[in-house]
Amino acid sequence: MKKLLAALLFVSSSAHAITGNELLASLENKEPGVRVYGLGYISAVADMTRGTIQCPNPNVTYGQAQDVVIKFVKENPEIRHFPASQIVTFILKQTWPCKGEI
């Protein structure tokens, strides 16, 4: 877990600064407009990092990326205070590393 926390400190992105807590709250919100914000946030970070930081198979969908992020954030409450962009980037990179970065 220490490696995870250290990695989160060094991963950066230019996405709007919200925390993992705020991201999860939007994803769990029953109001469609609020939930779409969280899903769009994950998709935007995925787009910004695709091919440079994370390299998923071309057949990987936004839905898969969203599922992976949601699962990780729910299962790791100790990291939710970090910026959501760092959390999402870290998760996507760990899930779909680029060649030579495993």
N, C-alpha and C positions, 0 to 999 in steps of 0.2 A: 504494500500500500504506500510505503514511503516513495517508491519509484513513481507511482501514479501521481502523487501530490507534487513531486519535484517536476515531473514532465508537464503537468498542468501550468506550473509557474512559467515555463519557457515557451509554451505554444501560444502563438498570438494570431489574431485575425482582426479585420477592420469592421466586423459586423457591429450593429448597435449594441451598446453595453447594457446587458441585462444579466442577472445571475442565473445559475442553474435552478434556484428556487422559483424564480419568476417564470422561467421557461417551463418547468414542470407544472406550475399553477395554470399557465395558459393551455397546456396540453390536456390537463384534466378538467378544464372548464367545460360545462355543458352547452354554453352559448357558442354556436358555430363560428361566429366572427372572431371570437377570442381564441378558440382552438386553431383556427386556420392561421392565425398569427404565429403560433408556436410551430406548426408544421411548416409554414413558409420560412421561418427562421432557420430551421434545420436544413431545408432545401437550399437556401441561399448560401449557408456555410459550405454545404456539400459542393455546390457549383463553384464557389471561390477556391476551394482546395483540391478539386478534382484534377488529377494528372500531375500535381506538383507535391502535395502533401499526402494525399490518399489516392490510391489507384484501383478503384473497383472494376470488376468485369463490366464491359459495356452493357450487359443485360441486367445489371443491378438497378433497381428502381428507386425512386424517391421514397416510396412506401417502405422498402427494405431499410434504407438509411434511417428513416424516422423510427421504425420498430427497434432497430439496434440502439439508437440513442435513448429512446424512452425506457427500454429495458434497463440499460446501464444506469441511467439517472435515478430510476426508482430503486435499484438494488444497491446504490452507493450514496446514501444521504450525506455522508461526511464530506463530499466534494461539491455539494450544491451551492455553497457560498461563492465559489469561483465564477468568473465571467462565463456566461453560456457559450460564447464563441470559443473559448479555450477548451471547455468540456466537450463540445460537439467535435471540434477539430481533433482532439486527442482520441475520442472514441472511433471516429472514422478512420484515422490513421492506424490505430491498433487493429481494426477490423479488416481494412483493405490496404495493407502497406504497399508501397511502391517496390519494385524489384530491388533487391540488395538491401532492404531496410527491415528485414524480418528479424 
